[in-house]
């Protein structure tokens, strides 16, 4: 097994590749399909019978090919891209045609015609901006709608003869680009056949990586022969975390795609959750220190632990092989029922053998753990000591429990694998369709970062999902404030009719205040009907009725949603930019602005603005400066190529196709795709426009400069608008989301503690669902934070940002999440009397210290304010709790030497995990203090500062000032 692991490590670390492997990578189906699509698009542009169908803008086929319909990795993605973006184009063509028809009724180039086209264009841009921000999967669809609308509505305004002609031209342009890209990919797929999806391959590779991580962690329980450098161990676990995140993302993409095969990807979807659970159990090994192998505890549990670990490794290997065999597309498409039955039978036999081996090893491990402390007690009594238990007992308890949990997860994985083998045997090869829903629309494609978390309202008990929150919403009432305000005023008149106040823990003093106010106001309302007191009382009573209150609450929510929604703000920025940039196009005919817009083709300026404008400033700056560089490169190449080939059709096709070779390499093999796309888009207007619509008065140099200037102007406009109008800086988003994530972590810990102190566990299923939902929300939040840190690097700033500290914050919160998940599983089996009921006071103090620490860090990130100098010490509270728990356990073992059994191992594992929680919280306080400082009142200048700070451990206080002392 060690040789196998060494081979795997060598293969993952980058073994030398053959020339054939390199050639296969660079001459794969997608690069060749991209080159073929560029060649075909150029060909139909230079062939007159075809290019006439596109009118004077036929060269835009190449622009749409690059911007919207670019060749994807597989047929499913290409079909999805084609259908969505053609629908977006048809919507843009339809609405723009309607606008041009209405404008033509007002007359040629009249004020009414220009106003109609301008209003429609602004509305289209506004709606497209909202949809682009809200439904990330439709970003390209909304952009192509705006692309076509800009061209249609800014040319031939009010000319009735051009309404259908212009729309027909753009319909041909759109369909040509879409169909040629699709045909190119299909042709390459027929020549170079390959897998249609990568999710199953990534799943199998993730199980292989799990094998490596577990093999590298075996020395934590005494496997001396598998030791490796700690740096390599951390690298493997970091890769596993990234693969776990990517696996979930890959399924989100693959589940909504067309594919051909015997099995649906949904059949192996449970492996996504199992992989994450296994990763979290392996993460517990990170906190386990090296153990002493002469300990009776280690000597006792080492053999069964190694046997169980090897059984888990065998189960992982079995699952990996089953996925690879059952999802082999090229062989399975021509498989006969007999061969499928043989494959299924062999895989089922392997699964059953792995299940038996795993069950025997797990049961043996449990039996050993039940009685291991009997031997430990005997050794301690023989040595005549009852001292504090050594640390290796706690470390090995965590490792042993983690192995048991992994065995349980692999048991579930083998059950899923058996079901997959049965389905493989019974299912024929078929076409699997995606399920279209709003979730599908919200899944972001790979090039986009979904950093918009929506608005969230903080309530006293956690998060209120039905409400929303933005970064600038500090002036709004919280949920609790609004509820108390309703109690003080709105319900004062309704109590006289016996209607109760709303539920939710309102205090008695508000009920008394409301009833007293009601009687007083009713006495005042005994005035005459023609007096002001009478009508003001009537209005007040109507204003506070139950129906009116529901309407007021509903209107308040809608107002907050509209006022602080980032989606509406992005739509507004989209519309404002389009309105300003296209304003010259709607000036009267013959005006200087109108002539300038038409001669300089100002549409490129607007389109460039639409493509650069992102939902946050960091992404906009990155896209902006890369597109600016790419535009200059494309303009230079277009000018040089136009000098070389002029209007020769063969030369035009050759030069455009040749330029696509480096463009394809940049797009597919580098991370600077925004640089390559505008470079490719800038070439066709310079090379192809003189061929389609010759203009002797415009030289090639002038044309190249004009195109580059127009595209650059749109880029600069997007940067200015996104930086000045409703700016959404990644740093602000990061700090706010970090505060929100810390609040979720605090809610998760409170939920775990609440479940532990619950006497009647009737609602355990509901609590478990709440806990799992919180864990999922935290995991998603951490993924968004990582994406924000990557984008933050591109934001313009006079001072550098502490990105290393931001990454450390994310890593620390990930550790906390893994530890809390481990606590949830461990606490299901701890002895509650000895570890909970008898130490309630100590548990309460420790839980309070953890919550206060999380709250202090949450407030520091939310308010950007320093931490208090002294906080209740979670380490001191844990030491007190640990001493009392061990004392209760010792008494129970004295009364019955065989008491507790396996639950005792869980108790010690819980203590070790809580110790790791304390360490991680102090890491969080350290990095928070480094970022925001400390509000210190006891400093070096104080005479008693040293003495006082040295005594903080005895009094249970933790100083955050010591990092400023360095």
PyMOL commands that set and color helices and strands:
alter all, ss='L'
color gray80, all
select helices_A, chain A and resi 2-12+19-26+29-46+48-57+60-67+75-106+111-134+136-153+160-191+199-221+224-226+230-254+265-268+270-287+296-326+329-332+337-383+391-426+438-442+479-490+495-497+508-524+532-543+546-564+566-581+583-586+592-599+603-612+617-645+649-669+673-687+689-692+700-724+730-757+764-792+803-826+832-835+837-863+874-895+902-932+945-950+952-955+961-963
alter helices_A, ss='H'
color red, helices_A
select strands_A, chain A and resi 259-261+430-432+457-459+462-464+867-868+870-872+934-935+957-959
alter strands_A, ss='S'
color yellow, strands_A
deselect
rebuild
show_as cartoon
